[in-house]
């Protein structure tokens, strides 16, 4: 017997059942997906983002994965991550050893981005910070063996600022110099041309995410000489010159005679010694 | 009805009545639309002709007109970021279009995955596969909520890390990774596990477009429902058969008002009695009153 009331009850029950089944399934799936997403937030260290990405989380929140930056890159540097790759699915990146960023002056990739995931306020490519080059293997880099190379230094688009050559003594030969490339984070854009050009089988200089490559001084820490330079004077109160509270007309003899009265003391030492002590 | 094998005879009467071509008119038009859109995206990478750049998540048409997927755009908003004007413009244009012609027109006339799931359903019919497992049709709304909620909790586009729809569309245009596994997976799911599981039950993108097109102007209607001879072909072919019943068998409006209707027009194709038409909804309701009175 199915009265209309029974029928309503039945359909209501079916509806509730349906809803709770859907909600339960979706919630369970959501938890799994949420946990998985935390893992995808970190960019693998060999992948470099295009210019204009300040922070990976912000990037993953606005990148719509349309690939317009990839299409407008004149050097085919950028590619979209495919399923199976460890970069967050569908997002643009490049592999510096493969094709580095050529640092176009008009930054077409940033201009192409419809969402602002690549920051439109980046108008000077020298301000880009895609990563930071690190001379990561000093054992393999031939400059450390005393050989002349400097390829990374010479290909650097910000040469002498982002990479400079520091000379130091070659202890092995005892008479030559080492020409050591040194990266400066103040000017390195992370374009990866150095990593691309490194002559070794496996590059000794690599572009890493800045977070991996950079250390940071304790926030309370100040370098005295820097502070002094900024202030134009020493910020520490200078020591007052020490004064003995001696009776008038007396002096203190450093060599153990104790208090002396210079005027009364006869010349009992050589004139040169006396001059060295600063007395007449 | 039990004697008739609906799987085998589906649409046959319509073919006899109208000819094969007219009995597949809407299906052919849809395939043409889906493949042309995909082809337009491929013109650039294959032949260097950049009429359309990007992919279906966001694109630039003829280097001027931005178009963006409003569902992915909505996820960006839920992360708490206000993106640039270009993508906002693109999303508004696309939203307006689907708001007018029907949200799930995206599913049946644009999305290439619909081709996969339609073929899966055809295989299911031809091989007479019957499985009892069914997902809730509310599941997609659950996943829609999950995708937006996770975006706001984590601050990143979590659904886009796994979204099979944008993934497959993107890799078709930008080079295939392993997303073909998802094509195969969705096919197996729909053909051998549960009928119309992906597009009709699980896809949150479809759910989003259902909501977007709820009040669209263009709707399928059962204007000539008095002619219905209960052959059930429309129910068998429809990807969302629950939307037909109120319009065809109910006493109210013959317009299929559910946002879940994809405006695919297959019911029009398979009906030998020309019960269904696709019209804008105001004309239909005027016609209805006079006609219904005659038949009643």
Interface residues (C-beta under 8 A of the other chain):
Chain A: X18 X19 X21 X22 X23 X25 X26 X27 X29 X30 X33 X34 X36 X37 X38 X40 X41 X57 X58 X60 X61 X62 X63 X64 X65 X66 X67 X68 X70 X71 X80 X82 X83 X84 X85 X88 X89 X90 X112 X113 X114 X115 X116 X117 X120
Chain B: X44 X50 X53 X54 X55 X57 X58 X59 X60 X66 X68 X69 X72 X73 X76 X79 X80 X81 X83 X84 X86 X87 X90 X135 X136 X137 X138 X139 X141 X142 X143 X145 X146 X149 X150 X151 X153 X154 X155 X156 X157 X158 X159 X160 X161 X162 X166 X167 X170 X171 X173 X174 X175 X176 X177 X178 X179 X181 X182
